[in-house]
Amino acid sequence: MKDTRSNPEIKKFAGTAAARLIEDGMVVGVGTGSTIAFLIEALGRRVREEGLRVVGVPTSFQSRLLCGKLGITVRDMQDCASLDLAIDGADEVDPRLDLIKGGGASHTREKVVAMMAKEFVVVVDETKLVPALGTTFAIPVEVIPSALAFVDRRLRDLGGAPSLRMAVAKDGPVVTDNGQFVVDVRFPPASDLRHTDLDLHRIPGVVETGLFFDLASKALVGGGSPGSPTLRTLTRTA
């Protein structure tokens, strides 16, 4: 599901810049993905070199392990009611800063963390910018395994083309950190995805979708070329 066109140097540049948004004493939601891994590395350096006091609330086992390895204090999501800031990546970002997330199968936890934060910032490279959601990426839907057949039929009734996400390094489907399956769904280009998202949440067995509406306040976008990366900030408009 992940886009392999993105340049690691540009991701590192953007992730490192995002780490500078974190201030001493903050409790910060830490997302998941390759760009966020660079953010965690930069944050770990700030903790070691600057004595920065920060608590990270990771959205996945992957991010939690990396935070621990780099000396960043972590706290479980269930022990937090609010966060000072949350920073995460995205698979698509439209002009309003609405997002599709879930390429790493962590979108349910990521959405909870984004909602808990006083400010939610997304950090991406410019390949993730799209004119409309669903342009390049299917919508990830986390589904209770026992409801898979029923949900699949309901998704088709809504005009979607669902596909159960299969694992790469193991046999069988991808299993999320919540113990659920992920179904990637494509809808026709003219679909009203806000309305579709409401319909998806009415289906019993659907845990959460990868559509993030009205959550990100700004986006840090890495661009340029290897050896000469650039960064621009996009802000949500009313």
C-alpha positions as CSV (number, residue, x, y, z in Angstrom):
1,M,0.0,0.0,0.0
2,K,2.9,2.4,0.6
3,D,4.1,4.8,-2.1
4,T,7.7,3.8,-2.9
5,R,8.4,7.0,-5.1
6,S,9.1,9.1,-2.0
7,N,12.8,10.0,-1.5
8,P,14.1,9.1,2.0
9,E,16.3,12.2,2.1
10,I,13.2,14.4,1.7
11,K,11.2,12.4,4.2
12,K,14.1,12.8,6.7
13,F,14.2,16.6,6.1
14,A,10.5,16.9,6.7
15,G,10.5,14.6,9.7
16,T,13.4,16.4,11.3
17,A,11.6,19.8,10.8
18,A,8.5,18.4,12.5
19,A,10.5,17.3,15.5
20,R,11.3,21.0,16.1
21,L,7.6,21.7,16.8
22,I,7.8,19.8,20.0
23,E,8.5,21.9,23.1
24,D,9.8,21.0,26.5
25,G,7.2,19.4,28.8
26,M,4.8,18.4,26.0
27,V,2.8,15.1,25.8
28,V,2.9,14.3,22.1
29,G,1.0,11.8,20.0
30,V,3.5,10.0,17.8
31,G,2.2,8.5,14.6
32,T,3.4,5.7,12.4
33,G,5.3,5.4,9.1
34,S,8.6,6.0,7.4
35,T,8.5,9.8,7.7
36,I,7.5,9.6,11.4
37,A,10.4,7.2,12.0
38,F,12.7,10.1,11.0
39,L,10.8,12.4,13.4
40,I,11.3,9.9,16.2
41,E,15.0,9.8,15.5
42,A,15.3,13.6,15.5
43,L,13.3,13.8,18.7
44,G,15.6,11.2,20.3
45,R,18.6,13.3,19.5
46,R,16.9,16.4,21.1
47,V,16.2,14.4,24.2
48,R,19.9,13.3,24.4
49,E,21.5,16.5,23.4
50,E,19.2,19.2,24.7
51,G,17.7,17.4,27.7
52,L,14.3,17.9,26.2
53,R,11.6,16.5,28.5
54,V,8.8,15.0,26.5
55,V,6.4,12.1,26.7
56,G,5.4,10.3,23.5
57,V,2.1,8.5,23.0
58,P,2.7,6.1,20.1
59,T,0.0,4.9,17.8
60,S,1.6,1.6,17.0
61,F,4.0,-1.1,18.4
62,Q,6.5,-0.1,15.7
63,S,6.6,3.6,16.9
64,R,6.6,2.5,20.6
65,L,9.6,0.3,20.1
66,L,11.6,3.0,18.3
67,C,10.8,5.6,20.9
68,G,12.0,3.2,23.6
69,K,15.2,2.4,21.8
70,L,16.0,6.1,21.4
71,G,15.3,7.0,25.0
72,I,12.0,8.8,24.6
73,T,9.6,8.3,27.5
74,V,6.3,6.7,26.3
75,R,2.8,6.5,27.7
76,D,0.0,4.3,26.7
77,M,-3.0,5.8,24.8
78,Q,-5.4,4.5,27.4
79,D,-3.7,6.6,30.1
80,C,-4.3,9.9,28.2
81,A,-7.4,12.0,27.8
82,S,-5.7,14.8,25.9
83,L,-2.4,15.7,24.2
84,D,-0.5,18.9,23.6
85,L,0.3,18.0,20.0
86,A,0.0,15.0,17.6
87,I,2.2,14.6,14.6
88,D,1.7,11.9,11.9
89,G,2.1,11.2,8.3
90,A,-0.5,10.6,5.6
91,D,-1.1,8.6,2.4
92,E,-3.0,11.4,0.7
93,V,-3.5,15.1,1.6
94,D,-6.1,17.2,-0.3
95,P,-6.1,21.0,-0.6
96,R,-8.3,21.3,2.5
97,L,-5.8,19.2,4.5
98,D,-8.3,16.3,4.7
99,L,-6.4,13.0,4.6
100,I,-6.4,9.3,3.8
101,K,-4.4,7.4,6.3
102,G,-4.0,3.7,7.0
103,G,-1.2,2.5,4.7
104,G,0.5,1.2,7.8
105,A,-2.8,-0.3,9.2
106,S,-2.7,2.0,12.2
107,H,-5.4,4.4,11.3
108,T,-7.8,3.6,14.1
109,R,-5.3,4.5,16.8
110,E,-4.0,7.4,14.7
111,K,-7.5,8.9,14.6
112,V,-8.0,8.6,18.3
113,V,-4.7,10.3,19.0
114,A,-5.4,13.0,16.4
115,M,-8.7,13.7,18.1
116,M,-7.1,13.8,21.6
117,A,-4.6,16.5,20.5
118,K,-5.0,20.2,20.9
119,E,-3.2,20.5,17.5
120,F,-2.7,17.8,14.9
121,V,0.1,18.4,12.4
122,V,0.6,16.1,9.3
123,V,4.1,15.8,7.8
124,V,4.5,14.4,4.3
125,D,6.5,14.7,1.2
126,E,5.0,16.3,-1.9
127,T,4.1,13.0,-3.6
128,K,1.2,12.7,-1.1
129,L,-0.5,15.9,-2.2
130,V,-3.6,15.1,-4.4
131,P,-6.4,17.2,-5.9
132,A,-9.1,15.0,-4.2
133,L,-9.0,12.1,-1.8
134,G,-9.1,8.7,-3.4
135,T,-7.0,9.9,-6.4
136,T,-4.2,7.4,-5.8
137,F,-5.0,5.6,-2.6
138,A,-7.9,3.3,-1.6
139,I,-9.7,3.9,1.6
140,P,-8.6,1.6,4.4
141,V,-11.4,0.2,6.6
142,E,-10.6,-1.7,9.7
143,V,-13.0,-4.6,10.1
144,I,-13.8,-7.2,12.8
145,P,-12.8,-10.5,11.3
146,S,-16.1,-12.3,12.1
147,A,-18.0,-9.5,10.2
148,L,-15.8,-9.7,7.0
149,A,-18.3,-11.3,4.6
150,F,-21.1,-9.0,5.8
151,V,-19.0,-5.9,5.6
152,D,-17.7,-6.8,2.2
153,R,-21.3,-7.1,0.9
154,R,-22.3,-3.8,2.4
155,L,-19.3,-2.1,0.9
156,R,-20.3,-3.3,-2.5
157,D,-23.8,-2.2,-1.9
158,L,-22.4,1.3,-1.4
159,G,-20.7,1.2,-4.7
160,G,-17.2,0.3,-3.4
161,A,-14.7,-2.2,-4.7
162,P,-13.3,-3.8,-1.5
163,S,-10.1,-5.9,-1.3
164,L,-8.9,-7.6,1.8
165,R,-5.3,-6.5,2.5
166,M,-2.9,-9.4,2.5
167,A,0.4,-9.6,4.4
168,V,3.7,-9.5,2.6
169,A,6.1,-11.4,4.9
170,K,3.5,-13.9,6.3
171,D,0.6,-15.9,4.9
172,G,-2.9,-14.5,5.2
173,P,-4.3,-11.1,5.8
174,V,-2.8,-8.1,7.5
175,V,-3.8,-8.1,11.2
176,T,-3.8,-4.6,12.9
177,D,-2.4,-3.9,16.4
178,N,-6.1,-4.1,17.4
179,G,-6.4,-7.7,16.1
180,Q,-8.6,-6.7,13.2
181,F,-8.5,-7.0,9.4
182,V,-8.0,-4.1,6.9
183,V,-10.2,-3.9,3.8
184,D,-9.0,-1.4,1.1
185,V,-12.0,0.1,-0.7
186,R,-12.1,2.1,-3.9
187,F,-15.1,4.2,-4.7
188,P,-16.0,5.9,-8.0
189,P,-14.2,9.2,-8.7
190,A,-17.3,11.4,-8.3
191,S,-18.2,9.9,-4.8
192,D,-19.0,12.3,-1.9
193,L,-16.5,10.7,0.5
194,R,-17.8,12.7,3.5
195,H,-21.2,11.1,3.0
196,T,-19.6,7.8,2.3
197,D,-17.6,8.0,5.5
198,L,-20.9,8.4,7.4
199,D,-22.3,5.4,5.6
200,L,-19.2,3.3,6.4
201,H,-19.5,4.1,10.1
202,R,-23.1,2.8,10.1
203,I,-22.0,-0.7,9.1
204,P,-21.8,-3.1,12.1
205,G,-18.4,-4.7,12.1
206,V,-16.6,-1.6,10.8
207,V,-14.2,-0.4,13.5
208,E,-12.8,2.8,11.8
209,T,-12.0,4.2,8.4
210,G,-8.8,5.9,7.1
211,L,-10.7,9.1,6.1
212,F,-9.6,12.0,8.3
213,F,-11.8,15.0,7.8
214,D,-11.3,18.4,9.6
215,L,-8.5,17.2,11.9
216,A,-5.2,18.5,10.6
217,S,-4.5,22.2,11.3
218,K,-1.3,22.3,9.2
219,A,0.9,20.2,7.0
220,L,4.6,20.3,6.7
221,V,5.4,19.3,3.1
222,G,8.9,18.2,2.0
223,G,9.9,18.7,-1.6
224,G,12.8,19.7,-3.8
225,S,15.4,17.2,-4.9
226,P,17.9,15.0,-3.2
227,G,20.7,17.2,-1.9
228,S,18.5,20.3,-2.0
229,P,15.3,19.5,0.0
230,T,12.7,22.2,0.7
231,L,9.9,22.6,3.2
232,R,6.7,24.4,3.0
233,T,3.8,24.8,5.5
234,L,0.2,24.5,4.4
235,T,-2.5,25.7,6.8
236,R,-6.1,24.6,6.9
237,T,-8.6,27.2,5.5
238,A,-12.1,27.6,6.8
